[in-house]
Amino acid sequence: MRSDEIRARFLEYFRKRGHKIVPSSSLIPHKDPTLLFTNAGMNQFKEVFLGKEKRPYTRAASSQKCMRAGGKHNDLDNVGLTDKHHTFFEMLGNFSFGDYFKKEAIEMSWELLIEGYGLPKERILVSVYNKDDEAYNIWNKDIGLDPSIIYRLGEKDNFWAMGDTGPCGPCSEIHYDRGKKFGCGRPDCGIECDCDRFFELWNLVFMQYNRDEKGELSPLPSPCIDTGMGLERLATILQGAKSNYENDLFRPIVERLLELGNLEQGASRKDDIAIRIISDHLRAIPFAVSDGVMPSNEGRGYVLRRIIRRAIRQGQLLGFTEPFLYKLTGMVAHIMSSPYPELMDSRDFVARVCLAEEERFHTTLTQGIRQVEEVLEKVVRSKKTTVPGSELFRLYDTFGVPLDLVEEIAAERGLTVDHLGFQKHLEGQREKARLDWLEGAEEEVKDAYRKLAPRTKTAFAGYETTILEDAKIVAIIKGSQQVERLSKGEEGEVILDRTPFYAEAGGQVGDKGTLSSDSGTALVTDTLYATEDIIVHLVKVRHGELVTGETVTAEVNKEDRAATAANHTATHLLQATLREHLGTHIKQSGSEVSPEKMRFDFTHFSPITPRELRRIEEAVNRRIRENLAVKTEVVDYQQAIARGAIALFGEKYQEKVRMVSVNDISRELCGGTHTQFTGDIGAFLILSECGIAAGVRRIEALTGREAIKRIQQRDETIEELSQLLKAEPQQIITQVEKLMETSKKSQKELERLRLKLASGGGEAPMEERLIQGVKVVAQKLMDFDPSSLRNYSDVVKSRIKSGVVVLGSQFNNKASLLVALTPDLTTRLNAVTIIRDIAKIVGGGGGGRSDMAQAGGKLPEKIDLALQQSYKVIEKHLKGIP
């Protein structure tokens, strides 16, 4: 049975039993700072389990894409060593939100496995929590399993909790016995063994308790079910494969890899592990990139970069010397195209991202090998025998040099490496990645809003109007407390029963305006969501007072709203145009829409040329001039996606969604405010385009009044330049080029005269000494920049023929030093090591090449001392003293 059929059969089984089939959510968890990646099917239902969100259904099923390569659930280090651990996998799951419970969950799982998939009963074993008699009895009496194959285990194995506090409960795991040939051979081998004989197939979690701060359990009013079964493991069993790497999800990737590298599986265990690791990581890369994760040095991007580099390193161990991963990512897209068609749309982009990361790693590694040599040289000079963990981690983290490679090179010099120290720093980096992500977490909801949430909801009327004359003040918050009123000059947060004010969301800023009544008027400075249902107006009372329970007129600043709407509609036109001109791999990765300007961040790997940028700008303006209708409608989510609507990755959508369309040009799921026609935008002007992260670009632009204002400012600047240069506007560039050429010639002449003056004794005298048979020249110069120092060092070297040149100068209130060697001395001395010793004296550091190095420092008053000490430093290096 193929994997696609296994997945379809699972979902169809539960659909027939009243379950809502819910699409997989993104690998980027929606507003969940506790997770780097979605790692279980229940993640998208977390708020439902916690009672904070209601869904229009009480039972659901899904096939969820998951990643366990960072954070609490991290299988990265086990990948390749076992038959069953993966970074990326699919979790089949069924869920009940206060509907059915243990009996039904167990019965359905048994029926599907035995009758739906045809698994032999005698191969099934189960475990239950040792205090869960109810689950034990269902398996024993209702299903009919013999007590000998029902394992009663402790809390560590069979009790699940969402966190230290909150919903939790016992679980029952269904295991499959693959036979003795897959086992370890120990007489006590069982489901608790780590060998590959017993596959933990399906975990049924019975959420029936709430754990408080004291650790005490109390029954939940509505117990829930959360189950999860790995598709890859089930496919391996049903297809009779020896391991997950031989089922239909992996086998084509493995075979192509073997072909590409002219490899043979089974040649050695080491090679087989490398093949498994590469095959596994190859599946993770397209899914992560397609969901908007790009390789970087922090958070999710750091994890992805580590996965790619780990695969590259394993490829090197197999003999790959050139980039190869990018040639295989398209195969993953093809294999998974049925359930995840978006992978085919982004396959070219994914390949480019992968290739760029492979090339970056090869470049970095080449630099890293030089760094390894420096580190080992330093260890030898210090008469130590172990490379410190801190240096090992720096080489790994900054230059991508794997630990085993450093260990190999170190062994050639009789050195060992600090494995424990390296692991300590590696764990610290992982924790930092997690904390970096937590840093972007939402602020905790105020207690005042928690208390209001069950009975308070703000109805948004801003799509239809910008003014409501009969809005009622439901509550007022000042600081963290609910108060009755706000008086003149006071600031606070006002909640209305209905509001025309748009609360900040989806990149669009919150509305500003006024709240007014017979008793007072307040300025609304911002509008935000306190919870998913409560809209908060940040106010400052201008006169009188605002009182809970009174009716107010809520009026949005119409001019700002119109400008914001223009910018928001323009972002939709821009995204559609970018996809048309650059490719469908373009995906929004962030935005900001305000009355003043718009910012649009998107996935794309190379800078957009000025010419292409102008074409994109003109295309957007053409659609503005066409004055196309902007249509909004509320439709079913699946219907919107089927019609080609673009959904934002990482965003969570309800069953009904708001779709904004501009003819057939643009169709997006969006809750923001928009113009009625594209002509209302007025004009579109791109200000800048730049890269903000690997594979992520940013365009900033203006529309309407702000665009016209900026064009007028440019015209004024051009007019002023025209008058200053006494040239027509079209001749300004030519005139400036002439001035630049004249200036360049003058600079060259000035430099020539300065060098002549310096070499002729106009500067501080040149002091020349003979040290260990080597001529050393040191000289202080005035106001020489680093470039001038380099030029002057060439003059001195040509004069002395053989020797060392040490120069110092104060420039821009900082010390600038240079050490240069004539070619015949580069085998005896290194300019870099000399400059580093001298630079310490002026409070700085430097680097360069072995024949010429420069340094800067913050203590220019110590230049004379540094030049004097340079003779001793050079003598020490000539004698080989570390």
TORLO-293437 format. One line per field, with one value per residue (C-alpha): y, z, x; residue number from 1. Coordinates in steps of 0.2 Angstrom, whole numbers. Layout:
BEGIN
v (Y/...);
w (Z/...);
u (X/...);
num (NUM/...);
This chain:
BEGIN
v (0/17/31/42/28/25/44/45/29/36/53/44/32/46/57/43/44/62/70/86/84/98/103/102/119/127/121/138/137/151/163/149/156/139/130/133/121/112/95/87/86/94/110/119/114/119/134/123/110/125/131/148/144/136/127/123/105/93/80/82/72/78/73/86/90/90/94/88/96/109/113/101/88/85/69/77/67/51/52/39/28/21/15/26/44/59/77/79/67/67/64/56/60/61/73/75/91/85/73/55/48/32/19/26/31/14/5/16/14/-5/-6/5/-5/-22/-20/-5/-8/-27/-28/-45/-45/-56/-42/-29/-24/-9/0/10/21/10/20/20/5/11/10/-7/-14/-7/-16/-32/-34/-24/-27/-44/-42/-54/-46/-52/-39/-25/-16/-5/9/24/43/45/34/35/51/67/85/101/110/111/116/114/100/83/65/46/39/22/18/5/-5/-16/-31/-32/-49/-55/-52/-33/-35/-34/-52/-48/-60/-45/-36/-28/-12/-2/-7/5/-7/-7/-22/-14/2/14/16/26/36/39/53/55/73/71/82/99/101/117/126/114/99/93/85/89/82/92/96/91/77/77/65/69/55/54/40/42/40/34/20/14/14/4/-9/-10/-11/-24/-13/-16/2/19/22/8/14/23/40/38/24/35/49/35/28/45/49/32/36/53/48/32/24/6/4/-9/-5/0/5/22/25/19/31/45/40/40/57/65/57/62/80/82/79/93/106/109/109/121/133/132/137/153/147/153/148/161/162/162/153/142/148/142/125/124/130/116/103/108/109/92/84/93/86/68/70/75/59/49/58/72/87/98/104/90/93/105/92/81/93/93/74/77/89/76/62/73/83/75/80/96/103/120/111/110/128/132/118/130/142/129/122/139/142/125/128/145/137/123/136/147/132/127/145/146/129/134/149/138/126/141/145/128/129/145/138/122/133/143/127/121/138/138/120/112/96/99/110/119/117/135/136/120/127/144/134/124/139/153/143/127/116/99/93/76/86/96/81/72/87/89/70/73/85/74/84/79/89/94/85/89/108/108/99/112/126/118/115/134/139/128/136/153/149/144/160/171/164/167/185/188/181/190/199/190/194/206/198/211/205/187/191/200/187/175/188/202/203/218/218/226/237/246/237/246/263/274/282/274/286/273/263/258/258/240/242/254/248/259/251/234/237/240/257/265/281/291/310/324/321/302/288/271/257/257/243/246/234/239/249/255/256/243/234/231/214/206/220/234/247/251/265/282/294/300/294/308/309/322/320/321/318/307/305/287/285/266/251/233/216/212/194/187/194/210/226/239/258/267/284/300/311/328/336/330/311/294/283/264/261/277/279/287/292/282/291/285/297/296/303/291/276/280/281/265/256/263/256/239/236/242/227/215/222/222/204/199/209/201/184/188/195/185/168/160/156/174/173/186/185/201/218/234/245/262/279/285/270/252/239/221/207/192/177/179/175/188/207/215/225/243/240/226/237/250/238/231/249/253/237/242/259/253/242/258/268/254/258/239/234/228/214/207/191/179/161/144/142/127/135/151/140/130/147/151/163/166/162/169/155/153/161/152/154/150/139/155/168/185/185/201/200/212/204/188/198/196/185/184/180/196/204/222/237/241/253/250/253/252/270/275/271/286/282/270/274/262/269/255/236/227/210/208/190/176/173/187/204/220/233/250/261/276/278/292/309/303/297/314/323/313/316/335/334/325/339/352/344/342/360/366/354/362/379/375/366/379/364/358/344/331/337/335/318/322/338/328/315/329/336/318/315/332/328/311/319/331/318/308/323/327/309/310/326/319/303/314/325/310/301/317/320/331/319/311/304/286/275/260/246/229/215/197/202/209/228/235/253/262/279/290/299/313/311/296/286/267/268/281/270/255/266/273/256/251/266/262/243/248/259/246/231/219/221/225/241/247/263/272/287/296/298/303/303/285/275/267/255/245/231/226/213/212/195/187/187/180/162/169/181/184/202/197/190/205/218/209/210/229/233/229/244/256/247/238/224/220/207/205/195/186/200/215/218/233/238/251/257/269/276/287/294/277/276/281/268/255/259/258/241/235/231/220/211/208/201/189/183/181/170/160/164/162);
w (0/-5/7/-2/0/18/22/12/20/37/34/25/40/52/40/39/58/59/60/51/40/44/32/39/47/43/50/58/73/74/88/99/106/115/98/85/73/73/80/83/76/91/89/79/91/107/110/108/121/133/131/124/107/100/83/74/76/91/82/69/59/50/42/50/43/58/62/77/75/89/106/118/105/95/85/75/83/82/63/53/68/70/58/64/69/57/57/46/46/45/60/57/71/76/90/101/109/123/112/113/125/129/124/106/103/107/97/82/82/84/70/58/61/60/48/38/36/39/52/61/78/85/81/92/109/119/135/147/162/177/186/171/175/163/148/153/155/138/129/140/140/126/113/120/122/133/149/144/130/139/148/163/163/174/171/162/147/148/155/144/149/138/151/169/172/162/153/155/156/154/137/128/115/102/97/82/84/68/73/81/66/69/88/99/104/123/132/140/123/124/119/131/122/110/96/80/83/92/83/93/80/88/104/111/124/135/142/157/171/174/184/195/201/216/205/210/197/195/182/166/163/145/143/126/114/105/95/84/72/61/43/39/52/46/28/33/41/27/13/22/21/32/38/35/22/11/10/-5/4/5/-7/-23/-14/-8/-26/-34/-21/-24/-43/-41/-30/-39/-22/-16/-1/12/8/26/41/41/23/26/41/30/16/29/36/19/13/29/29/11/15/29/18/4/18/29/15/7/23/24/34/27/32/45/61/73/78/65/51/62/64/45/41/53/44/27/33/42/25/16/28/26/8/9/19/5/-8/-14/-18/-27/-22/-24/-12/-24/-37/-26/-18/-33/-31/-14/-21/-34/-21/-10/-23/-21/-3/-4/-22/-16/-16/-35/-36/-25/-31/-41/-27/-15/-26/-27/-9/-6/-19/-12/5/-1/-10/5/16/4/5/23/26/15/26/41/37/38/55/61/57/67/82/82/80/95/105/101/105/122/125/128/120/119/108/119/117/115/100/93/94/86/71/70/72/63/49/48/52/59/75/67/54/67/77/62/58/77/78/64/76/91/99/106/107/121/117/133/131/113/118/132/120/107/120/124/106/105/120/113/97/108/118/102/97/114/113/99/109/112/129/141/141/156/170/167/150/155/167/153/139/143/143/131/113/101/85/71/59/51/34/32/40/49/61/74/84/96/102/121/133/140/151/154/159/167/170/174/183/177/182/181/172/164/167/157/154/159/148/147/136/131/126/115/111/93/84/67/72/64/77/72/63/47/46/45/59/71/67/76/79/93/105/110/121/130/145/136/121/120/107/101/98/93/92/96/100/119/114/98/102/112/103/114/110/118/122/131/137/130/140/152/155/148/159/158/151/142/123/113/95/88/73/63/56/38/29/38/35/16/15/25/13/-2/5/9/-8/-16/-6/-14/-32/-28/-23/-38/-49/-41/-44/-62/-65/-54/-51/-41/-27/-21/-4/9/24/33/29/37/31/38/32/28/19/15/17/9/14/2/-2/-17/-18/-28/-28/-41/-54/-55/-73/-66/-52/-63/-73/-58/-52/-69/-69/-52/-58/-74/-64/-53/-69/-75/-60/-57/-44/-27/-22/-4/0/14/8/14/17/6/-8/-7/-9/-23/-32/-30/-15/-7/12/23/30/49/50/57/47/52/42/34/28/20/2/-7/-26/-39/-55/-59/-55/-36/-24/-6/11/21/35/32/25/6/-7/-18/-34/-38/-45/-27/-23/-34/-38/-32/-30/-24/-12/-10/-12/-1/7/25/27/17/3/10/1/6/-4/4/-6/-5/-13/-15/-7/1/-17/-25/-10/-13/-31/-28/-16/-29/-42/-30/-27/-45/-48/-34/-41/-59/-52/-42/-57/-69/-80/-87/-77/-91/-90/-71/-72/-85/-75/-59/-68/-74/-56/-49/-62/-58/-40/-42/-52/-38/-25/-34/-36/-17/-13/-24/-15/2/-2/-9/7/18/10/9/28/29/42/58/54/48/61/54/64/60/70/68/52/46/42/51/47/59/55/62/49/51/45/33/30/29/10/10/23/11/-4/7/13/-5/-7/8/3/-14/-6/7/-5/10/27/38/37/52/50/62/59/68/57/62/81/80/78/62/61/46/45/28/23/8/-2/4/22/21/25/41/48/47/46/54/70/71/69/82/95/91/90/108/113/105/111/95/84/66/52/34/23/28/19/24/38/46/62/71/89/100/109/96/110/111/93/97/110/98/85/98/104/87/86/102/94/78/87/97/81/73/87/86/104/105);
u (0/8/10/-3/-16/-11/-14/-30/-37/-33/-42/-57/-59/-62/-72/-85/-85/-90/-72/-69/-53/-42/-27/-10/-4/12/29/30/18/5/8/16/33/36/40/53/43/26/31/14/-4/-11/-1/-14/-28/-18/-30/-45/-38/-34/-52/-47/-54/-70/-71/-87/-84/-80/-70/-56/-42/-27/-10/1/19/31/49/58/75/76/69/62/58/74/77/91/105/96/93/102/107/89/76/63/69/67/69/54/39/20/9/-8/-20/-38/-44/-60/-64/-76/-84/-79/-66/-56/-67/-71/-53/-46/-59/-57/-38/-40/-53/-43/-26/-33/-48/-43/-24/-25/-11/-10/-17/-3/10/1/6/0/6/-5/-2/0/-14/-26/-37/-50/-39/-32/-49/-54/-39/-42/-60/-68/-54/-49/-30/-21/-14/4/4/-3/11/8/21/25/22/38/32/13/8/7/7/6/17/21/3/-13/-21/-13/-18/-13/-9/-9/4/1/17/21/32/43/51/66/77/75/79/95/94/93/81/73/70/52/43/54/70/79/82/72/61/47/39/29/16/1/0/-17/-17/-32/-33/-43/-35/-29/-13/-11/4/5/6/-12/-23/-42/-54/-57/-75/-73/-60/-52/-43/-26/-18/-3/4/19/15/33/33/16/21/37/26/13/26/36/52/67/67/59/73/66/48/41/44/62/68/68/78/91/92/95/108/117/117/123/138/141/138/134/122/128/147/149/139/147/142/124/122/128/116/101/106/106/90/81/88/83/65/66/74/60/46/55/59/42/35/45/61/77/95/101/111/97/80/72/85/99/91/88/106/113/102/109/127/125/119/133/146/139/140/159/162/154/165/155/166/154/136/124/109/101/100/89/76/65/63/56/44/39/36/26/17/0/-4/7/6/14/31/31/27/43/55/66/67/71/85/92/92/100/113/118/119/130/142/142/147/161/168/166/174/189/191/188/203/214/207/209/228/229/220/231/247/241/238/256/264/255/263/245/239/220/210/198/179/176/188/180/163/169/176/160/147/156/166/156/171/164/171/177/187/196/199/207/218/223/227/240/249/247/233/216/200/188/172/163/167/161/145/142/144/133/119/121/119/103/96/100/91/76/77/79/63/55/61/48/34/18/16/6/-13/-17/-27/-40/-43/-43/-57/-67/-64/-78/-92/-84/-83/-80/-89/-79/-89/-74/-77/-93/-90/-77/-90/-102/-113/-120/-105/-105/-91/-90/-74/-60/-42/-29/-13/-17/-33/-51/-58/-75/-69/-55/-53/-45/-26/-27/-22/-30/-38/-56/-66/-82/-96/-94/-81/-76/-57/-46/-35/-17/-16/-8/5/-8/-6/-21/-33/-32/-46/-58/-71/-83/-99/-109/-97/-80/-68/-53/-40/-37/-19/-19/-30/-25/-31/-31/-37/-44/-61/-57/-52/-43/-43/-28/-34/-29/-44/-43/-57/-71/-71/-76/-87/-90/-108/-110/-113/-99/-97/-82/-74/-59/-47/-53/-38/-26/-38/-39/-20/-18/-30/-21/-5/-13/-21/-4/5/-7/-4/15/15/5/17/32/25/22/39/50/41/28/41/38/30/26/37/32/24/20/6/3/-4/14/21/21/35/34/46/46/56/68/86/95/94/81/90/86/78/67/62/56/46/38/34/27/16/9/5/-3/-15/-19/-23/-34/-45/-49/-63/-56/-68/-70/-80/-82/-80/-75/-56/-54/-65/-53/-37/-45/-48/-30/-30/-13/-13/0/12/11/-6/-21/-37/-55/-67/-74/-61/-61/-54/-48/-48/-42/-50/-39/-23/-23/-32/-27/-34/-34/-43/-36/-45/-43/-48/-64/-54/-36/-37/-40/-22/-17/1/15/33/47/59/71/74/87/91/86/91/97/84/73/71/62/53/48/36/24/7/-5/-1/15/21/17/25/41/41/39/54/65/60/65/82/85/81/93/107/104/106/122/130/123/117/100/92/97/115/117/125/137/142/144/155/167/168/172/185/193/193/200/215/218/218/231/242/240/244/260/266/262/273/287/286/286/301/310/311/296/288/295/312/313/322/331/339/347/339/345/352/335/333/318/311/299/291/277/267/254/236/239/224/225/226/240/250/249/255/269/275/278/289/299/300/307/320/327/325/324/317/302/292/282/272/260/248/234/219/202/207/212/228/232/247/254/267/274/287/298/295/311/305/288/295/303/290/271/265/248/255/267/253/242/256/259/241/237/248/236/221/216/218/220/224/228/240/256/266/256/244/235/227/217/217/208/224/233/244/253/258/276/277/270/283/297/291/289/308/307/291/300/316/305/297/313/319/304/298/279);
num (1/2/3/4/5/6/7/8/9/10/11/12/13/14/15/16/17/18/19/20/21/22/23/24/25/26/27/28/29/30/31/32/33/34/35/36/37/38/39/40/41/42/43/44/45/46/47/48/49/50/51/52/53/54/55/56/57/58/59/60/61/62/63/64/65/66/67/68/69/70/71/72/73/74/75/76/77/78/79/80/81/82/83/84/85/86/87/88/89/90/91/92/93/94/95/96/97/98/99/100/101/102/103/104/105/106/107/108/109/110/111/112/113/114/115/116/117/118/119/120/121/122/123/124/125/126/127/128/129/130/131/132/133/134/135/136/137/138/139/140/141/142/143/144/145/146/147/148/149/150/151/152/153/154/155/156/157/158/159/160/161/162/163/164/165/166/167/168/169/170/171/172/173/174/175/176/177/178/179/180/181/182/183/184/185/186/187/188/189/190/191/192/193/194/195/196/197/198/199/200/201/202/203/204/205/206/207/208/209/210/211/212/213/214/215/216/217/218/219/220/221/222/223/224/225/226/227/228/229/230/231/232/233/234/235/236/237/238/239/240/241/242/243/244/245/246/247/248/249/250/251/252/253/254/255/256/257/258/259/260/261/262/263/264/265/266/267/268/269/270/271/272/273/274/275/276/277/278/279/280/281/282/283/284/285/286/287/288/289/290/291/292/293/294/295/296/297/298/299/300/301/302/303/304/305/306/307/308/309/310/311/312/313/314/315/316/317/318/319/320/321/322/323/324/325/326/327/328/329/330/331/332/333/334/335/336/337/338/339/340/341/342/343/344/345/346/347/348/349/350/351/352/353/354/355/356/357/358/359/360/361/362/363/364/365/366/367/368/369/370/371/372/373/374/375/376/377/378/379/380/381/382/383/384/385/386/387/388/389/390/391/392/393/394/395/396/397/398/399/400/401/402/403/404/405/406/407/408/409/410/411/412/413/414/415/416/417/418/419/420/421/422/423/424/425/426/427/428/429/430/431/432/433/434/435/436/437/438/439/440/441/442/443/444/445/446/447/448/449/450/451/452/453/454/455/456/457/458/459/460/461/462/463/464/465/466/467/468/469/470/471/472/473/474/475/476/477/478/479/480/481/482/483/484/485/486/487/488/489/490/491/492/493/494/495/496/497/498/499/500/501/502/503/504/505/506/507/508/509/510/511/512/513/514/515/516/517/518/519/520/521/522/523/524/525/526/527/528/529/530/531/532/533/534/535/536/537/538/539/540/541/542/543/544/545/546/547/548/549/550/551/552/553/554/555/556/557/558/559/560/561/562/563/564/565/566/567/568/569/570/571/572/573/574/575/576/577/578/579/580/581/582/583/584/585/586/587/588/589/590/591/592/593/594/595/596/597/598/599/600/601/602/603/604/605/606/607/608/609/610/611/612/613/614/615/616/617/618/619/620/621/622/623/624/625/626/627/628/629/630/631/632/633/634/635/636/637/638/639/640/641/642/643/644/645/646/647/648/649/650/651/652/653/654/655/656/657/658/659/660/661/662/663/664/665/666/667/668/669/670/671/672/673/674/675/676/677/678/679/680/681/682/683/684/685/686/687/688/689/690/691/692/693/694/695/696/697/698/699/700/701/702/703/704/705/706/707/708/709/710/711/712/713/714/715/716/717/718/719/720/721/722/723/724/725/726/727/728/729/730/731/732/733/734/735/736/737/738/739/740/741/742/743/744/745/746/747/748/749/750/751/752/753/754/755/756/757/758/759/760/761/762/763/764/765/766/767/768/769/770/771/772/773/774/775/776/777/778/779/780/781/782/783/784/785/786/787/788/789/790/791/792/793/794/795/796/797/798/799/800/801/802/803/804/805/806/807/808/809/810/811/812/813/814/815/816/817/818/819/820/821/822/823/824/825/826/827/828/829/830/831/832/833/834/835/836/837/838/839/840/841/842/843/844/845/846/847/848/849/850/851/852/853/854/855/856/857/858/859/860/861/862/863/864/865/866/867/868/869/870/871/872/873/874/875/876/877/878/879/880/881/882);
